Amino acid sequence: MSAPRVFRYRDGAELAAHAGGRLSAHLAQLQRHQEFVHLCLAGGPTGLELCHQLAALAPSGIFDASRLHLWWSTERFVDTTDPVRFSFQTLSVLAATLPLVPSHIHAMPPRTGTTDVDDAAFAYAEELGGTVFDCCLLDVGEDGHVASIFPRHSSFTAQSKTTLLASGVTDAPYDPPERVTLNFSAINRSRQVWLFASGADKRDAVRAVLEGDPRCPATYPHGTESTLWFVDEAAAQSLPYFRCDL
């Protein structure tokens, strides 16, 4: 496993713009060598802003959206049309400009028709099966959580004991408390993992994670090929600078 690469940006807007361009180029490069690309989307504000960037770049034709399979790393367990669903938010943005194929959209099961969050997680794990994400995007929380794996919480302690690809969460420290999350067993078989942190409230978490703090869930995700961090100056305040003199 290679060490993570960290990219710094002046602010969240620059981060999203550059990451969106990089992701579009990465998708295009992958499509030159394989028919389909499996992209796992993040919940959270930075993940949503990245979707806005992809939607804006779609008319350029740099990548073929019809050859994308979309997955999610976490979801709020609410009704299908509830606007707080991450998939509802991201698809509302992406579908405006991208010709997505409905059968390629792998949203996590909603509460509608599924009364048990563990059943929803099991169904999603079954759908995922042996799929390997070409790129998995993760938004890092101010407490160092990723997906719906939270510090000092059963969702985190369970990671060392389970081989399940997804789990139900019933007592998340954020509303709504019921969620479905991918586990590290699914995330860490991704070829590339990209983590995002923007804002001063992420400063302590970013420092702790990149120093290898075992108490932070965001310390553990990694790609089999590469792990990339995208942070703005506010989130990177506590990170050292390394100057290279030529």
RALIN-V846570 format. One record per pair of residues at least 4 apart in sequence whose C-alpha atoms are under 7 Angstrom apart, sorted by the first residue. I is the first residue (numbers start at 0). J is the second residue. Records with the same first field share a line. If there is no record, write none. Layout:
BEGIN
I->J ; J
END
This chain:
BEGIN
0->223
1->225
3->225 ; 226 ; 227 ; 228
4->226 ; 227 ; 228
5->227 ; 228 ; 229
6->228 ; 229 ; 230
7->229 ; 230 ; 231 ; 232
8->13 ; 14 ; 230 ; 231 ; 232
9->13 ; 231 ; 232
10->14 ; 231 ; 232
11->15 ; 197 ; 231
12->16
13->17
14->18 ; 229 ; 230 ; 231
15->19 ; 48 ; 49 ; 52
16->20 ; 52
17->21
18->22
19->23 ; 49 ; 52 ; 53
20->24
21->25
22->26
23->27 ; 53 ; 61 ; 62
24->28 ; 61
25->29
26->30 ; 62
27->31 ; 61 ; 62
29->33 ; 36
30->34 ; 35 ; 36
34->66
35->66 ; 67
36->66 ; 67 ; 68 ; 133
37->67 ; 68 ; 69 ; 132 ; 133 ; 134
38->68 ; 69 ; 70 ; 132 ; 133 ; 134 ; 135
39->69 ; 70 ; 71 ; 72 ; 132 ; 134 ; 135 ; 136
40->46 ; 70 ; 71 ; 72 ; 135 ; 136
41->46 ; 71 ; 72 ; 136 ; 137 ; 138
42->46 ; 73 ; 85 ; 138 ; 146
43->47 ; 138
44->48
45->49 ; 138 ; 195
46->50 ; 138
47->51 ; 89
48->52
49->53
50->54 ; 89 ; 92 ; 93
51->55 ; 92
52->56
53->57
54->92 ; 93 ; 96 ; 97
57->96 ; 97
64->97 ; 98 ; 99
65->98 ; 99 ; 100
67->103
68->103 ; 104
69->103 ; 104 ; 105
70->104 ; 105 ; 106
71->106 ; 107
72->146 ; 180 ; 181
73->146 ; 147 ; 179 ; 180 ; 181
74->84 ; 85 ; 107 ; 178 ; 179 ; 180
75->84 ; 85 ; 175 ; 177 ; 178 ; 179
76->109 ; 110 ; 116 ; 177 ; 178 ; 179
77->81 ; 84 ; 109 ; 110
78->109 ; 110 ; 111
79->109 ; 110 ; 111
82->87 ; 88
84->88
85->89
86->90 ; 106
87->91
88->92
89->93
90->94
91->95
93->97
94->98 ; 99
100->104
107->123
108->119
109->113
110->114
113->119
115->119
116->120 ; 167 ; 177 ; 178 ; 179
117->121 ; 166 ; 167
118->122
119->123
120->124 ; 165 ; 166 ; 167 ; 179
121->125 ; 165
122->126
123->127 ; 165
124->128 ; 164 ; 165
131->188 ; 189
132->189 ; 190
133->189 ; 190 ; 191
134->189 ; 190 ; 191 ; 192
135->186 ; 189 ; 191 ; 192 ; 193
136->192 ; 193 ; 194
137->145 ; 146 ; 193 ; 194 ; 195
138->145 ; 194 ; 195 ; 196
139->143 ; 144 ; 145 ; 194 ; 195 ; 196 ; 217
140->144 ; 145 ; 201
141->200 ; 201 ; 204
142->204
143->204 ; 215 ; 216 ; 217
144->148 ; 149 ; 150 ; 215 ; 216 ; 217
145->216 ; 217
146->180 ; 181
147->180
148->154 ; 155 ; 216
149->154 ; 155 ; 216
150->155 ; 214 ; 215 ; 216
152->156
153->157
154->158 ; 168
155->216
157->161
158->182 ; 183
162->184
163->184
164->181 ; 182 ; 184 ; 185
165->180 ; 181 ; 182
166->179 ; 180 ; 181 ; 182
167->178 ; 179 ; 180
168->177 ; 178 ; 179
169->176 ; 177 ; 178
170->176 ; 177
171->176 ; 177
172->176
181->185 ; 186
182->186
183->187 ; 220
184->188
186->220
187->220 ; 221 ; 222 ; 223
188->222 ; 223
189->222 ; 223
190->222 ; 223 ; 224 ; 225
191->222 ; 223 ; 224 ; 225 ; 226
192->221 ; 222 ; 225 ; 226 ; 227
193->226 ; 227 ; 228
194->227 ; 228 ; 229
195->228 ; 229 ; 230
196->201 ; 229 ; 230 ; 231 ; 234
197->201 ; 230 ; 231 ; 233 ; 234
198->231 ; 233 ; 234
199->233 ; 234
201->205 ; 234
202->206 ; 233 ; 234 ; 235 ; 236 ; 237
203->207
204->208
205->209 ; 234 ; 235
206->210 ; 237 ; 238
207->211 ; 212
208->212 ; 215 ; 217 ; 218
209->218
211->218
212->218
213->218
221->226
222->226
230->234 ; 235
231->235
232->236
END
